[in-house]
Amino acid sequence: MSLTTAPAASSTDDALASEPQRPRRVPAIGKSFAMFRNGKSLTGLAILGVFVVIAVFAPLIAPYDPLEKDFTALRQGPSAAHWLGTTHMGEDVFSQVVYGTRGVLVVGFLAGIIATFVAVLVGVAAGYWSGWKSESLSALTNVFLVIPGLPLIIIVASQYEDPPLILVAGVLAITGWAWGARVLRAQTMSLRNRDFVQAAKANGEKLWRIIAVEMLPNLTAIIASSFVGTVTAAVLGLTTLAFIGVIPITNLNWGTILFWAQQNGAFPDYWWWYVPAGLCIALLGMALSLINFGIDEYVNPRLRSAGERARAMRKKGLAMDGGVTEVRVGQGSAP
Amino acid sequence: MTTLEFTNVSKRYKVRGAGDMLALDDVSFTLTSGQTIALVGQSGSGKSTIAKILTQLERASSGEVLLDGEPIPHRGPGLRRYRQRVRMVFQDPFASLNPYHTIRHHLERPLRLDKVVPKDQVEDEVRALLERVRLDPDATIDRRPHELSGGQRQRVAIARALASRPELLIADEPVSMLDVSIRLGVLNLLADLQRESDLGVLYITHDLATARHFSDEIMVLHHGVVVERGAADSVILDPQHEYTRALRDASPDPDKHFAAGAASTARS
């Protein structure tokens, strides 16, 4: 234990001292998440995190079973027993909202994962190849881009008595991957001709390695943003479908709550029935959008610096709203 | 002794709506280890096309590239073997290094790909490479390209090219993107490395002055045609082709002073 012989820089940990270059590897992992390290993304992630916790621990949080009927308390306003009141069947709205989070998040994320997977596959391939392969993948993307999502889902869902969640997520993914694929294709095309990709090729790297190791890390921000975008679209799609009654009531989510509220004349008097679910949809949508704004700022530093400039000017007490630069008027002689 | 023969190579690009564009027209030269040839020409003269054909990023439309008398295989282990022996340093060190990866990754990959050293010696070899290009291994190995200066990056790019222990090196305008103040340092480094390992270097540039400083032989390329070639000094001092003369006169000559009037106009 002779501390005097140890190099001063690596102070306490012997494991670190034997491998001085190890600690510097930490930023390598941190860099992948750098896009989330700003106020907007963090706020969005925090809200999203709350919803995830609610979804995971729904049985612990919800005071009642969401479908448990209490016929002594029908259409009652918020009270100590029922924090958000009850439905026309005496079901606890708060419990329904809590359990409904599950359906929304599961379908949203499932659709996001499937859509992102397809988008990366098609987009990167279309961007890396050139010629007819790229053109036909691009044409395919365009076709899916113009397929109207909701009518397609209504048709597919109507074929089933009780469409499973995975099917709903799958159809939402099919209508949602094309936009991400387009953006990824464009970005991959620009990456393909960068010198570092050419250098890797000239070094004799295999195709899959060039794509997976050299190119994909440079696409993470776009992939993440495309993922978040699809989740947002899927959440809105799911709740819309549930609200218009395409998805049966056995699948409990915020949209179903709105569906029952609307069916039983809750608007506008029984506000406790529909406001919480509506707020949750808005809140989740906002959280996801905030995450995406944060990624946008990371990808496009011009947005970031504009925000910083605005903050700096506000600190100095200057207004940013005036779009016109003020010019001090001199003796009045126009040039 | 390695010999790379570039014989009667032509390269045609298809341009949409405009027919063919002849980028290289019947170009031939021979590069042997220990020798430096400078390939001089303006932008669009076909310099980079030669580099791309030599690295097999593009294929020649006609003609042959022979390494030690044998044509380059188009795929498979033969092509990899060729690429291990003939390496390239890219022009722009800001673009040729992957912004996402550390310097360690950039130097490890060729070592692992070509199995230059056993796996447990890769780390030592990376450090040795960094020292060869006069970079401090401890200060650079875990950095990313954006944390280094342009000159440091180009040194890393040179180290990457040397990692597979090539016999021939293609340097595509290796200093044109660097500050004038550090160009000489990088060029001298290349010259030292060449002497140390008896490399054959094809130095592609648009700058006649560095071409003369650095190479034994100069080839002047104009619109895809070699218009003049010869020993470096004779090409510069006694150019035969008018394009070479124009190129030489286009670069400022430190011995010639501007007339007072001309200087003031130039500064304004």
Interface residues (C-beta under 8 A of the other chain):
Chain A: P20 Q21 R24 R25 A28 K31 R194 D195 F196 Q198 A199 A200 K201 A202 N203 G204 E205 E214 P217 N218
Chain B: T55 Q56 L57 L79 R80 R83 Q84 R87 M88 F90 Q91 D92 A95 S96 L97 N98 P99 Y100 H101 T102 R109 P110 L113 D114 D138 I141 D142 A157 R160 S164
